Amino acid sequence: MSIVHHLPELPEEGAVVYADNGDLYCADRAIYKDGNFIGGGDFPFPEYTMSFVSKWFYLDEYGGNIEPDESGNKCYTVSFEKAEKMSC
């Protein structure tokens, strides 16, 4: 089973997730609050509501599946393609 969740399943309130945002918009980090996926919020981008989310995953779960390099660092890109291959 993959770490990726699909709506109508929703994350916990206040969770930091990575969510798709439909075909016309980029996937982004979001905070789930008050029933909405809220992206942005880092200068210079204001917060915005992601209106076309169909799938998401917890970012801490994703990072927990990444092995550190030989110096102990975890440097990685985030993608649904990789997340689909990660198990819970």
C-alpha positions in Angstrom: 0.0 0.0 0.0 1.4 3.4 -1.0 1.7 6.5 1.2 -0.4 8.4 -1.3 -4.0 9.0 -0.2 -6.9 9.9 -2.4 -10.0 12.1 -1.7 -12.4 11.7 0.0 -9.8 10.5 2.6 -8.5 13.6 4.3 -5.4 14.4 6.4 -5.4 15.3 10.1 -6.1 18.9 10.9 -2.9 20.9 10.8 -0.9 18.3 8.9 1.8 19.2 6.5 1.2 17.4 3.2 2.2 17.4 -0.4 -0.9 17.7 -2.6 -1.7 17.8 -6.3 -3.8 20.7 -7.5 -5.4 19.5 -10.7 -4.0 19.4 -14.2 -3.6 23.2 -14.6 -1.7 23.9 -11.4 1.5 22.6 -9.8 1.5 20.2 -6.9 2.7 21.9 -3.7 3.4 21.6 0.0 0.2 22.4 1.9 -1.2 22.6 5.4 -4.6 21.1 5.9 -6.7 23.4 8.0 -10.3 24.1 8.4 -11.2 21.6 5.7 -8.9 23.2 3.1 -5.5 22.5 1.6 -3.6 25.8 2.1 -0.5 26.2 -0.1 2.1 29.0 -0.4 2.7 31.3 2.5 6.5 31.5 2.0 7.8 34.9 0.8 7.0 36.1 -1.8 4.0 33.8 -2.3 0.9 34.5 -0.3 -1.2 31.6 1.1 -3.8 30.2 -1.3 -6.5 27.5 -1.2 -5.8 24.5 -3.4 -9.2 23.9 -5.0 -8.5 20.9 -7.3 -6.8 18.4 -4.9 -7.5 14.7 -5.7 -4.5 13.1 -4.0 -2.0 13.9 -1.2 0.5 12.4 1.2 2.1 13.3 4.5 5.6 14.9 3.9 7.0 13.4 7.1 6.1 9.9 5.9 7.8 10.7 2.6 11.0 11.9 4.3 11.0 8.9 6.5 11.2 6.6 3.4 14.4 8.4 2.2 17.7 6.9 3.1 20.4 9.4 4.2 23.6 9.6 2.1 27.0 8.5 3.4 27.4 11.7 5.3 24.0 11.3 7.0 22.2 14.0 4.9 18.8 13.7 3.5 18.5 15.8 0.4 15.7 14.8 -2.0 13.1 16.0 -4.4 9.4 15.4 -3.8 7.1 13.7 -6.4 4.0 11.6 -6.6 5.9 9.2 -8.8 8.3 8.4 -6.0 5.6 8.5 -3.3 3.5 5.9 -5.2 6.4 3.4 -4.8 6.7 4.1 -1.1 4.9 1.9 1.4 3.3 2.9 4.7 
